[in-house]
Amino acid sequence: MLLWYLLALAGMFAAAALAVYGAIPSPSTMYELRARTAARSETAAIQSPIIKMLWPLLAAMAPYAKRLGSPAYHAAKARELPLAGLPPVVTVDHLLALKVVMAIVLPLILADLLSAFQSPPFLLLGAFLGYIVPDRVVAEQRRAREQKILRSLPAAVDILTLSVEAGQDFLAALQRVVDKGPTGPLREEVTTIINDIRLGDTRAGALRAFAERINIPEVVSFVGILIQADKLGASIGSVLRAQADRMRSERFQRAEKEGAKASQKLLIPLAVFIFPAVLLVIVSPAVLAFLFSEKPF
């Protein structure tokens, strides 16, 4: 009787072990699940709706598209993609795949909308435009991101200055910038600086990596002054105060420069559209009165 009882317990233990072993995935399955989760989290950071919609196709075409383009093009775009705010999952191969897709799709769309693009020369022109459009979009996205960072930088430096002068350390002051600052690329970069310092990087190393990621002359100069002041043991508060004043004056100068450019850009539409209409309104009554007036005999 005891033997049958022990055999029953052994069978129950074996069944439970098999059930647990079947429920727990294998290490290869766990690695695949983690890779899929990481890929989904990285693709979720893609803000461009076109890239996000075409991502499965671009991911399938990327291994074949890496043969396109020169090494200089690959190196230049590898530096430009992070500056445009694209996540690391988007590589130069994906950009080349997008260029190929646009070179095929854009002529078909233009041929469907415009009958003139149904001829072979215009189809080739549409393919050329589709091939260069992604590069222009990346360049414009980089320029827009740099403009957002330059607009947000003086306010962030003001918050950083007030926090340091109030007695907080540099890391707590950076956290205050993240908490109180507006959402945007600068806030994301400051969050990256905080994470780098918390993971063991030095303040100078985290700031230097921040300047390399942004690659804007104003930011590079600001970071260089902070690193130099840290090495010399100077007061960070006074340095930040001087840099905040300088950035505000430079922002005012940039606004004046953009205003001067806007007045020059308005000359063409004024000369082509507004001046002829104003001239027509002013001159037409006199011309009509002269044409339809009674001539003396």
Secondary structure, DSSP 8 states (H G I E B T S, - for coil): -HHHHHHHHHHHHHHHHHHHHHHS--HHHHHHHHHHHHHHHHHHT---HHHHHTHHHHHHHHHHHTTSS-HHHHHHHHHHHHHTT--TTS-HHHHHHHHHHHHHHHHHHHHHH-GGGGSHHHHHHHHHHHHHHHHHHHHHHHHHHHHHHHHHHHHHHHHHHHHHHTT--HHHHHHHHHHHS-SSHHHHHHHHHHHHHHTT--HHHHHHHHHHHH--HHHHHHHHHHHHHHHHT--HHHHHHHHHHHHHHHHHHHHHHHHHHHHHHTHHHIIIIIHHHHHHHHHHHHHHHHHHS----
